[in-house]
């Protein structure tokens, strides 16, 4: 029995939110924590608290995080996803990114057929890895919920994913690139007054952003339920359509992107709420760590590491081989692959660290696109394999 009772909602909220706050502080304060990431720190602390029986494995407040925090996080993270702007400004990198996404999907299918008899919940896990290796952690979280993957599998997959990412970045940094003089002054971004205003966090923006997110989630749930009841499951085709069109997260993604594209000038001002969405994701990661057994995680992680490495290998194979065939710049291919596997933050950080300032903007744009298509392709992969 846990020290904190499952019905003691306020103390459990204290532990959840306190852990997230501590992890974020550690990430901003210490280099080791920044390398590990707040997301992993939250998960590890959750598993630790659960295994020493400080917190329960199940509680009503956990259901609240699953049912409300996670769906609300998605629109908040997609307010930057103006498809027209992404296609217009990302150029060659967009093509390389899409090639890499095809590689990720191919790798997911290949890896699934290799491990289908050795890893449980593999269709859902394949969907999660497809999503996160095209988009990022938000796709990992959303698809784990969409396919009802257990907390133990998610925790083991998270550990395997982070080990895989460390190996991947080492390989990526080792790829030789010809030195080229870059005029950093030419590529430096000039921040206008309007951009400063757009990046200002205000109560008005918070209210508008939360209201819009709630509206998107509410109508997405309504439409998903309607399709789920209308489309029969009498054969494989109808069953697949039922699973896809009856998925709330598919509609949340669709409506968020449509609104961000059609009303881009208004909605881009709400992108300042992205940290709120990330906070919700961190709370979700704490909740999925609660039912995890350390013994199960240790037992499952090695196979999952190889599973994930195969997917990443196919991403790199497609990106660099096809890119080379079309004489694409190697710098562009490196950042495009990074945007697939690591997401917009790591891609932009690598571009800055390497002095490739002209690639920072496109890296962020295609990384945001990854959040969008990662959900779609993850849902397709999961449904096909199911």
N, C-alpha and C positions, 0 to 999 in steps of 0.2 A: 504493500500500500504506500502511496506517495505521501510525502510530508505535507504538500499542499493539495487539498482536496479538489477534485474535478469541478465541484460546484462553487469553489471560491474564485469567482470570476475576477475580482479586482486584484487579488494577489497574483493570479496568473497573468493578467495584463501587465502588472508591475514587472514581472519577470521577463515577459516577451519584449515589451517596449524598452525596458532597462537594458536588456541584452543587446538589442538593436542599436540603441544609443551608444552603448559602450563600444561595440564593434566599429561603428562609424567613427567614433573618437579615436580609437586605436589606429584605424586606417589612415586618418589624417595626421596622426602624431608620430607614428613609428614606421620606418622603412620596411621592416619585416612584415608588419600588418598590411601595408599597402601591397606588398607582393602576394601575400596570401589572399587578400581581399576581405572586405567586411562580410560579404555573402558567406564565405566559407567559415569565418569565425563564428557567425551566428549559428550556422548548422552544427559545427563541432560543439559549441557550448550547449545547444539544445540536446544533442545526443548525450553529452556528459551529464546534464541535469536529469535527464530521463533515466539513465542507467544507474545513477546513485539514488534514484527514487525521490528526488526533490520535487519533480513535477509528474503528473499522471500521463499515461500514454494517450488517453482520450479525454476530452472535455468539451462542454458546449461552446466555450469561447474559441476553441480551435475551429469548430464548424463555422463560426462567424467569420473567421479569417478566410476560410475556404470559399464561403458563399458570397462574401461582400468585398473584402479587401482585394482579393485576387482579380475578380472581374473589373473592379474600378481602376486597378492599376493600368490595364491595357490601353484605354483611351488616353490616359494621362501621358503615357509613353509614346503615343503615336501622333501627337499634335504637330510634330515636325514633318510628318510623312506626306509632303506635297509631291505627288508622283510627277507632275509636270516639271517642277524645279529639278528633281532628281535626274530625270531623263535629259533635261536641257543642259545641266551644268557638270555632270559627272563623266561624260564622254567615253573614252576608251576604257576607263576603269569599270564602268557599268557593264560593258561586254565581258570583261575578264571576271567580274564578280558573278555574273549569271552563268558563265562557263563553270566556275567553281561550285556554284549551287547545284548544277547538274551532276558534278562529280560527287558532291555530298550525298545526293539522293541515290546515285549508283552505288556508292560505298555502303550506304545503309542497307540496301537490298542484298548486296554480296555478303556483308557481315552477318545479316540476319540468317541467311541460308547456311553459313558456317556454324553459327552458334545456336540454331533453333532448338536443338536437343539438349542444350547445356545451361541455358539461362532462362529463368522464369519471366513472365510478363514481357517477353521480347518485342511483340508488336508495339506496345506502348513505349517501351524503352527506345525502339528504333525511331518512333515519331519524335520523342524528346530530343534525341541526339541529332536527328535531321534538322529540327527547329533551331537548336542552339548552335549548330555548326553552319547555319545560314544566317541566323539572327544573333541571339544572345541569351542571357539568363532569363529574360522575360518569357521567351519562347519555351525554354526548358520548364519553367514553372507552369505556364498556361497549358502546355501539352500534357504535362504529368497529371494535371487536374482533368483535362478533357478525356484522357484514357484511363482514369482512376488507378494510376500506378501507386503501389503501396509505398509507405514512408521508408521502409527498409531498403527497397530497390532504389528509390530516389537518392537516399543518403549514400549508398554504395556507388551509384552512378556519379554523384557529385564529386566524391573523392577520386574516382577513376578519371573523371573529366579533368580535374585540376592537375593530376599527375601527367595526363596526356598533354595538357596545354603547356606545361613546363617544358616537356620534350619538344613539342611543336615550335615554341618560340626560340628555343636553342637552335633548332635546325634552320628556321627562317632567318635568324640573325647571321647564320654561317654561310648563307648563300652569297656568293661574290657579286658585287655590283661595281661597274666602272665609275671611278670618281669623276665628278663633273662640277665645275664652278657654277654656283647658283647665286644670283643677286638677291639676297634675302630682303633687301629693301623693296624690291619690285613686288615680292610676293607677300609682304607684310599686310595684314588686314587693317584697314582704317575704320575705326568704330565711330559711327555717326551718332548724333544725339537721339535720333529715332530708335537706333539699335539699343542704346542705353536704356531708353524708356521701355522698349520691348522686354528687356531682361530684368526689369524691376518687379519684384514680388509685391503685390498689393492685395488687399482684402477683396477688392472688386474682381481681380483676376481669379483669385482663389474661389470665390463664390460662383463665378461664371464657369470655371473649369470643372468644379465638382458637379454643378448642375448639369452641364453638358454630358459629363461622363455617366452620371446616373441615368440620364435620358437615353443615352446610347445602350447601356446595359439593359435597361428595362424593356426597350423595344426589341432588342436583339433576343432576349429571352422569350418574348411573346412570339416573334416570328419563328424561332427555333422550335418552340413547343408546337406551333401550328403545323410546320412541316413534319415534325416527328409523329403527329397524329394522322396527318393526311396521307403521307407516303407509306404504302404497305411494305412489309418485309418478307414478301412471299417468295422472292428469288434473290440471287446474288446482286444483280444490278439495282433493284429497288432497295435492298438492304443497305448497299453502299451509299445510295442517294439519301436514304433515311438518316444514316449515321453522319453524313457530311452536312446536309442542309438542316438537320436537326441539332447541330452543334452550335451552342450559343457563342463560343469564342470565334467561330468563323464569321458570324454576323457582326460581332463587336469589332473585329478587325476591318471588315468591309465598310461598315458605317463610319468608323473612325477615319479611315483613309479617304473616303469620299468627302467627308466634311473638311478634312485638312487640305484637300486638293481644291475643292470648289470654293471654299471660303478661306483661302490661304492667308490673306491679309489680316483677317480678324483672328483666326485660330492660331497663327504663329505666335501671337502675343501670349497665348495660354501655355506655350511650351515651357515657360518658366516654372510650371508646376511639375515638371518631370521628376524632381527629387521626391515629391510626394508619392508618385507612382513607384519609385525605387524603394521608398520606405515600406510601402505595402508589400512589395516583393520580399523584402527582408523579413517582415513579419511572417509571411507565408513559409519561407525557408525554415524559420524556427519551428513552426507547427509541424512541418513534414519530418523534422528530425526527432520529434517527441516519441513516436512509437518505434524508433529504430534500435535494434540490438547491435552492440559493438561486435559481437561474435559473428552475426550474420553479415555485417558490413565487411569485415575482414575476409570472410569466406567468399563473398561475391565480387569484391573489387578487382582482383587480378584478371578474371575473365572479362569483366566489363572494360578494363583498361585496354586489353587487346582488341575487343570489339570496337571501342572508340578510336583506337589508333588506325584501324583499317579504314574507317570512314574518313578520317583526316588525310590519310595517305591518298585516297582516291580524289579528294578535293585538290590536293597539291598536284597530283598527276595530271588531272584535267586542266587545271589553271596554267601550269608551266609548260606542258607539252603543247596544248592547243594554242596558248599564247605565243609560244616560240614559233609555231607554224605560221602564225599571222604577223610575225615580226613585232610583237608588242614589247614595249619597254619593260625591262626586268623590274625596275622600281615599281611600276604600276602593278605588275603581277604580284609582287610581294605584298603590297598594301591591300590589293583586292582580296587575296587569300586571307590576310589578317582580318579584314572586315567580315569575311565569311565566318571564320573560326573563332575569332576573338571579339568581334563586334566593333562598333564605331569608336569607342573610347580607346581600345588598344591600337586600332589601326591609325587613328589620328596621333596618338602618343608616339608610335614608332616613326611616323612620317616626320614629326617634330624633332625627335631625337636624332634621326638620320640627316636632318637639314633639308628634307624634301618638302619645303613649305608649300609648294604649288599643289601638293597632293593632299594637304590637310582637309581642305573643304570637301573635295570629292569623297574622301574617306568617310567623313561624317555623314554625307548624304546617302551613299550606298549602304552604309551601316544601318541607317534608319530604314532604308528599303528592306534590308534583311529582316528587321522585326516584322515587317508585313508579310513578305513571301515565305518566311520561315514558318509562320502559322499555317498558311495554306498548304505548303508542301509537306509539313509534318502531319497534318490531318489526313492528307491523301495517302502518304506512306503508311501511317498507322491503320487506316481503314483497309487498304489493299492487303496488308499482311494479316490483319484480323480475319 
